[in-house]
């Protein structure tokens, strides 16, 4: 089973520079983050080989959190070829909405 990619300062740019990436900024203590975690895990399976499904631990990777202006978690950022295209803050987006956003970026 495919798993999401854990991003750090060291691998972030190399991972998101080509193709489509969904990046979930989260923290272990965050209740809403735990709620969407199964969705992120499923997207990693659904888009294996088509898009990068990634997570950033906001507590451990504060430089990335600041760089991308993440002020509340969960924040999901959509990146295409290294450029931030869209973002979703909180748990408002369900699996269908996230899937649709990823597919629209893949097909652009």
N, CA, C and O atoms as a DFTB+ gen file, in Angstrom:
432 C
 N C O
     1  1       0.840      -1.191       0.000
     2  2       0.000       0.000       0.000
     3  2       0.878       1.247       0.000
     4  3       1.855       1.330       0.745
     5  1       0.532       2.189      -0.821
     6  2       1.297       3.427      -0.908
     7  2       1.048       4.291       0.316
     8  3      -0.012       4.226       0.937
     9  1       2.036       5.094       0.648
    10  2       1.940       5.964       1.799
    11  2       2.305       7.370       1.353
    12  3       3.029       7.561       0.375
    13  1       1.796       8.343       2.081
    14  2       2.143       9.726       1.783
    15  2       3.643       9.943       2.000
    16  3       4.317       9.133       2.635
    17  1       4.144      11.049       1.461
    18  2       5.549      11.424       1.594
    19  2       5.679      12.416       2.741
    20  3       4.993      13.438       2.764
    21  1       6.555      12.117       3.690
    22  2       6.816      13.039       4.802
    23  2       7.847      14.059       4.326
    24  3       8.976      13.703       3.991
    25  1       7.447      15.334       4.300
    26  2       8.339      16.374       3.798
    27  2       9.083      17.084       4.922
    28  3       8.551      17.301       6.011
    29  1      10.331      17.439       4.623
    30  2      11.176      18.204       5.535
    31  2      11.842      19.320       4.725
    32  3      11.694      19.388       3.505
    33  1      12.571      20.186       5.418
    34  2      13.339      21.221       4.711
    35  2      14.245      20.605       3.658
    36  3      14.459      21.184       2.593
    37  1      14.776      19.427       3.963
    38  2      15.760      18.789       3.082
    39  2      15.151      18.272       1.779
    40  3      15.794      18.354       0.732
    41  1      13.928      17.741       1.819
    42  2      13.378      17.120       0.606
    43  2      12.197      17.871      -0.005
    44  3      11.674      17.444      -1.035
    45  1      11.767      18.967       0.594
    46  2      10.558      19.660       0.136
    47  2      10.664      20.108      -1.321
    48  3       9.869      19.691      -2.162
    49  1      11.650      20.961      -1.615
    50  2      11.747      21.531      -2.963
    51  2      11.914      20.466      -4.040
    52  3      11.283      20.542      -5.095
    53  1      12.759      19.477      -3.779
    54  2      12.986      18.414      -4.764
    55  2      11.713      17.610      -5.021
    56  3      11.479      17.155      -6.140
    57  1      10.890      17.436      -3.982
    58  2       9.664      16.641      -4.119
    59  2       8.589      17.384      -4.898
    60  3       7.898      16.778      -5.717
    61  1       8.433      18.688      -4.659
    62  2       7.310      19.425      -5.262
    63  2       7.676      20.172      -6.542
    64  3       6.818      20.834      -7.126
    65  1       8.936      20.083      -6.993
    66  2       9.340      20.903      -8.144
    67  2       8.727      20.439      -9.461
    68  3       8.593      21.240     -10.387
    69  1       8.353      19.166      -9.566
    70  2       7.747      18.666     -10.804
    71  2       6.433      17.957     -10.499
    72  3       6.305      17.246      -9.503
    73  1       5.469      18.168     -11.376
    74  2       4.187      17.489     -11.221
    75  2       3.284      18.173     -10.208
    76  3       3.474      19.337      -9.858
    77  1       2.296      17.416      -9.748
    78  2       1.279      17.920      -8.833
    79  2       1.529      17.356      -7.441
    80  3       1.791      16.165      -7.274
    81  1       1.442      18.240      -6.439
    82  2       1.627      17.812      -5.052
    83  2       0.525      18.395      -4.171
    84  3       0.175      19.570      -4.283
    85  1      -0.006      17.560      -3.304
    86  2      -0.875      18.004      -2.219
    87  2      -0.009      17.947      -0.967
    88  3       0.577      16.908      -0.663
    89  1       0.074      19.062      -0.237
    90  2       0.897      19.117       0.969
    91  2       0.009      19.469       2.151
    92  3      -0.579      20.550       2.204
    93  1      -0.079      18.542       3.098
    94  2      -0.902      18.695       4.300
    95  2       0.003      19.123       5.459
    96  3       0.855      18.355       5.905
    97  1      -0.190      20.357       5.945
    98  2       0.515      20.818       7.146
    99  2      -0.316      20.403       8.354
   100  3      -1.493      20.750       8.446
   101  1       0.287      19.664       9.279
   102  2      -0.434      19.056      10.399
   103  2       0.461      19.045      11.639
   104  3       1.635      19.412      11.576
   105  1      -0.111      18.619      12.762
   106  2       0.655      18.402      13.998
   107  2       0.007      17.260      14.766
   108  3      -1.204      17.056      14.677
   109  1       0.816      16.508      15.528
   110  2       0.294      15.338      16.248
   111  2      -0.807      15.669      17.259
   112  3      -1.670      14.829      17.517
   113  1      -0.795      16.861      17.830
   114  2      -1.764      17.241      18.860
   115  2      -3.066      17.802      18.274
   116  3      -4.011      18.077      19.015
   117  1      -3.118      17.970      16.958
   118  2      -4.229      18.653      16.292
   119  2      -5.386      17.693      16.005
   120  3      -5.260      16.783      15.185
   121  1      -6.511      17.904      16.688
   122  2      -7.694      17.055      16.498
   123  2      -8.216      17.042      15.073
   124  3      -8.417      15.966      14.511
   125  1      -8.448      18.226      14.460
   126  2      -8.924      18.241      13.078
   127  2      -7.946      17.567      12.103
   128  3      -8.363      16.982      11.103
   129  1      -6.638      17.655      12.405
   130  2      -5.638      16.985      11.552
   131  2      -5.853      15.472      11.582
   132  3      -5.737      14.794      10.561
   133  1      -6.168      14.956      12.778
   134  2      -6.424      13.520      12.916
   135  2      -7.669      13.116      12.146
   136  3      -7.757      11.999      11.634
   137  1      -8.642      14.038      12.064
   138  2      -9.882      13.745      11.340
   139  2      -9.632      13.572       9.838
   140  3     -10.235      12.707       9.203
   141  1      -8.741      14.399       9.269
   142  2      -8.523      14.307       7.822
   143  2      -7.399      13.351       7.450
   144  3      -7.208      13.059       6.269
   145  1      -6.660      12.863       8.421
   146  2      -5.537      11.974       8.146
   147  2      -5.926      10.741       7.319
   148  3      -5.202      10.394       6.385
   149  1      -7.042      10.067       7.627
   150  2      -7.427       8.907       6.794
   151  2      -7.705       9.296       5.337
   152  3      -7.473       8.498       4.430
   153  1      -8.198      10.509       5.112
   154  2      -8.458      10.978       3.752
   155  2      -7.127      11.153       3.014
   156  3      -6.994      10.756       1.857
   157  1      -6.145      11.750       3.694
   158  2      -4.827      11.948       3.088
   159  2      -4.211      10.587       2.757
   160  3      -3.642      10.400       1.682
   161  1      -4.330       9.644       3.689
   162  2      -3.801       8.292       3.453
   163  2      -4.451       7.654       2.222
   164  3      -3.765       7.023       1.417
   165  1      -5.757       7.814       2.075
   166  2      -6.465       7.232       0.936
   167  2      -6.073       7.924      -0.368
   168  3      -5.937       7.268      -1.401
   169  1      -5.893       9.239      -0.328
   170  2      -5.461       9.959      -1.528
   171  2      -4.086       9.480      -1.980
   172  3      -3.813       9.408      -3.179
   173  1      -3.217       9.151      -1.021
   174  2      -1.877       8.643      -1.357
   175  2      -1.982       7.348      -2.151
   176  3      -1.183       7.101      -3.054
   177  1      -2.969       6.522      -1.815
   178  2      -3.201       5.277      -2.557
   179  2      -3.827       5.597      -3.924
   180  3      -3.390       5.081      -4.954
   181  1      -4.839       6.442      -3.915
   182  2      -5.569       6.761      -5.144
   183  2      -4.675       7.412      -6.202
   184  3      -4.840       7.156      -7.394
   185  1      -3.737       8.246      -5.774
   186  2      -2.921       9.011      -6.720
   187  2      -1.482       8.514      -6.813
   188  3      -0.602       9.233      -7.286
   189  1      -1.247       7.296      -6.366
   190  2       0.092       6.715      -6.445
   191  2       0.585       6.743      -7.888
   192  3      -0.065       6.200      -8.781
   193  1       1.723       7.369      -8.112
   194  2       2.269       7.465      -9.453
   195  2       1.714       8.602     -10.286
   196  3       2.206       8.853     -11.386
   197  1       0.693       9.300      -9.784
   198  2       0.078      10.405     -10.532
   199  2       0.318      11.757      -9.883
   200  3       0.435      12.770     -10.574
   201  1       0.391      11.779      -8.548
   202  2       0.593      13.028      -7.804
   203  2       1.292      12.698      -6.491
   204  3       1.183      11.586      -5.973
   205  1       2.009      13.679      -5.968
   206  2       2.660      13.516      -4.666
   207  2       1.673      13.912      -3.572
   208  3       1.179      15.039      -3.552
   209  1       1.392      12.993      -2.675
   210  2       0.547      13.289      -1.525
   211  2       1.489      13.353      -0.329
   212  3       2.107      12.355       0.042
   213  1       1.591      14.534       0.269
   214  2       2.647      14.791       1.246
   215  2       2.089      15.368       2.543
   216  3       0.999      15.939       2.580
   217  1       2.878      15.196       3.609
   218  2       2.550      15.786       4.898
   219  2       3.772      16.501       5.444
   220  3       4.904      16.051       5.265
   221  1       3.528      17.621       6.111
   222  2       4.574      18.367       6.804
   223  2       4.152      18.507       8.258
   224  3       3.098      19.068       8.557
   225  1       4.981      17.993       9.161
   226  2       4.729      18.167      10.590
   227  2       5.081      19.613      10.917
   228  3       6.254      19.983      10.937
   229  1       4.057      20.430      11.174
   230  2       4.251      21.869      11.372
   231  2       5.103      22.176      12.603
   232  3       5.795      23.194      12.635
   233  1       5.063      21.316      13.606
   234  2       5.887      21.518      14.803
   235  2       7.360      21.289      14.507
   236  3       8.214      22.034      14.986
   237  1       7.660      20.264      13.719
   238  2       9.047      19.891      13.443
   239  2       9.653      20.683      12.290
   240  3      10.873      20.827      12.216
   241  1       8.822      21.196      11.396
   242  2       9.311      21.895      10.196
   243  2       8.812      23.336      10.184
   244  3       8.118      23.758       9.258
   245  1       9.171      24.075      11.210
   246  2       8.650      25.433      11.350
   247  2       9.103      26.369      10.233
   248  3       8.385      27.307       9.886
   249  1      10.296      26.125       9.662
   250  2      10.755      26.959       8.541
   251  2       9.791      26.857       7.360
   252  3       9.464      27.867       6.738
   253  1       9.336      25.646       7.051
   254  2       8.392      25.459       5.944
   255  2       7.038      26.071       6.281
   256  3       6.381      26.661       5.424
   257  1       6.632      25.924       7.532
   258  2       5.348      26.479       7.971
   259  2       5.338      27.991       7.774
   260  3       4.354      28.554       7.295
   261  1       6.433      28.643       8.144
   262  2       6.551      30.096       7.977
   263  2       6.652      30.455       6.497
   264  3       5.980      31.378       6.036
   265  1       7.483      29.736       5.754
   266  2       7.699      30.016       4.332
   267  2       6.393      30.005       3.549
   268  3       6.191      30.830       2.657
   269  1       5.507      29.068       3.884
   270  2       4.242      28.944       3.152
   271  2       3.072      29.638       3.844
   272  3       1.919      29.441       3.460
   273  1       3.362      30.446       4.858
   274  2       2.344      31.277       5.492
   275  2       1.249      30.502       6.196
   276  3       0.113      30.967       6.283
   277  1       1.585      29.319       6.702
   278  2       0.586      28.503       7.391
   279  2       0.384      29.064       8.797
   280  3       1.305      29.083       9.613
   281  1      -0.852      29.522       9.062
   282  2      -1.158      30.119      10.354
   283  2      -2.061      29.239      11.207
   284  3      -2.114      29.381      12.429
   285  1      -2.764      28.339      10.554
   286  2      -3.597      27.392      11.301
   287  2      -3.518      26.045      10.603
   288  3      -3.291      25.960       9.396
   289  1      -3.710      25.002      11.387
   290  2      -3.643      23.660      10.822
   291  2      -4.944      22.936      11.129
   292  3      -5.588      23.222      12.139
   293  1      -5.337      22.008      10.277
   294  2      -4.647      21.625       9.048
   295  2      -4.787      22.670       7.944
   296  3      -5.831      23.305       7.793
   297  1      -3.718      22.830       7.184
   298  2      -3.729      23.611       5.948
   299  2      -3.202      22.689       4.855
   300  3      -2.140      22.080       4.992
   301  1      -3.959      22.599       3.776
   302  2      -3.563      21.777       2.640
   303  2      -3.240      22.711       1.485
   304  3      -4.065      23.527       1.074
   305  1      -2.022      22.573       0.968
   306  2      -1.568      23.409      -0.132
   307  2      -1.424      22.534      -1.382
   308  3      -0.896      21.423      -1.327
   309  1      -1.903      23.063      -2.498
   310  2      -1.777      22.375      -3.787
   311  2      -0.684      23.062      -4.594
   312  3      -0.727      24.274      -4.807
   313  1       0.297      22.282      -5.039
   314  2       1.449      22.811      -5.755
   315  2       1.560      22.099      -7.101
   316  3       1.422      20.878      -7.182
   317  1       1.814      22.882      -8.161
   318  2       2.076      22.291      -9.470
   319  2       3.395      22.847      -9.983
   320  3       3.564      24.059     -10.111
   321  1       4.330      21.942     -10.275
   322  2       5.658      22.313     -10.772
   323  2       6.319      23.377      -9.901
   324  3       6.912      24.330     -10.405
   325  1       6.207      23.197      -8.581
   326  2       6.877      24.082      -7.635
   327  2       6.128      25.347      -7.283
   328  3       6.584      26.109      -6.429
   329  1       4.990      25.597      -7.912
   330  2       4.235      26.825      -7.685
   331  2       2.946      26.527      -6.923
   332  3       2.188      25.632      -7.296
   333  1       2.703      27.293      -5.843
   334  2       1.472      27.118      -5.071
   335  2       0.297      27.596      -5.913
   336  3       0.276      28.733      -6.383
   337  1      -0.681      26.713      -6.096
   338  2      -1.840      27.010      -6.933
   339  2      -3.079      27.313      -6.093
   340  3      -3.877      28.184      -6.441
   341  1      -3.233      26.591      -4.989
   342  2      -4.461      26.712      -4.198
   343  2      -4.172      26.214      -2.789
   344  3      -3.152      25.572      -2.541
   345  1      -5.089      26.522      -1.865
   346  2      -4.975      25.963      -0.522
   347  2      -6.349      25.834       0.117
   348  3      -7.291      26.543      -0.237
   349  1      -6.436      24.910       1.068
   350  2      -7.647      24.687       1.843
   351  2      -7.237      24.704       3.311
   352  3      -6.301      24.010       3.708
   353  1      -7.938      25.497       4.111
   354  2      -7.619      25.579       5.536
   355  2      -8.734      24.912       6.324
   356  3      -9.915      25.142       6.066
   357  1      -8.344      24.077       7.296
   358  2      -9.325      23.390       8.128
   359  2      -9.807      22.103       7.500
   360  3      -9.164      21.550       6.607
   361  1     -10.942      21.632       7.973
   362  2     -11.472      20.342       7.524
   363  2     -12.661      20.500       6.584
   364  3     -13.448      19.568       6.419
   365  1     -12.798      21.670       5.968
   366  2     -13.983      21.936       5.139
   367  2     -14.030      21.082       3.874
   368  3     -15.111      20.803       3.356
   369  1     -12.864      20.664       3.372
   370  2     -12.842      19.906       2.122
   371  2     -12.879      18.410       2.401
   372  3     -12.062      17.882       3.155
   373  1     -13.838      17.740       1.782
   374  2     -13.911      16.284       1.930
   375  2     -13.065      15.620       0.849
   376  3     -12.438      16.299       0.035
   377  1     -13.052      14.297       0.847
   378  2     -12.213      13.543      -0.096
   379  2     -12.563      13.878      -1.540
   380  3     -11.669      13.983      -2.381
   381  1     -13.845      14.046      -1.840
   382  2     -14.263      14.324      -3.211
   383  2     -13.725      15.673      -3.684
   384  3     -13.273      15.797      -4.822
   385  1     -13.770      16.680      -2.816
   386  2     -13.285      18.015      -3.171
   387  2     -11.775      17.975      -3.414
   388  3     -11.285      18.544      -4.389
   389  1     -11.047      17.305      -2.531
   390  2      -9.593      17.207      -2.682
   391  2      -9.224      16.433      -3.944
   392  3      -8.297      16.810      -4.662
   393  1      -9.951      15.352      -4.209
   394  2      -9.716      14.550      -5.414
   395  2      -9.940      15.387      -6.669
   396  3      -9.156      15.327      -7.616
   397  1     -11.013      16.164      -6.663
   398  2     -11.344      17.012      -7.806
   399  2     -10.237      18.056      -8.052
   400  3      -9.849      18.303      -9.194
   401  1      -9.743      18.656      -6.972
   402  2      -8.673      19.671      -7.100
   403  2      -7.398      19.032      -7.680
   404  3      -6.768      19.601      -8.571
   405  1      -7.032      17.868      -7.178
   406  2      -5.836      17.192      -7.686
   407  2      -6.019      16.836      -9.161
   408  3      -5.136      17.096      -9.978
   409  1      -7.151      16.249      -9.496
   410  2      -7.402      15.866     -10.889
   411  2      -7.372      17.071     -11.818
   412  3      -6.845      16.980     -12.927
   413  1      -7.932      18.206     -11.382
   414  2      -7.952      19.397     -12.238
   415  2      -6.525      19.888     -12.490
   416  3      -6.227      20.374     -13.582
   417  1      -5.641      19.770     -11.499
   418  2      -4.247      20.189     -11.699
   419  2      -3.487      19.207     -12.590
   420  3      -2.659      19.614     -13.405
   421  1      -3.768      17.925     -12.430
   422  2      -3.117      16.916     -13.279
   423  2      -3.501      17.129     -14.744
   424  3      -2.671      16.993     -15.643
   425  1      -4.762      17.462     -14.965
   426  2      -5.284      17.569     -16.333
   427  2      -5.102      18.945     -16.975
   428  3      -5.539      19.156     -18.107
   429  1      -4.459      19.892     -16.265
   430  2      -4.254      21.238     -16.829
   431  2      -3.146      21.233     -17.835
   432  3      -2.832      22.274     -18.413
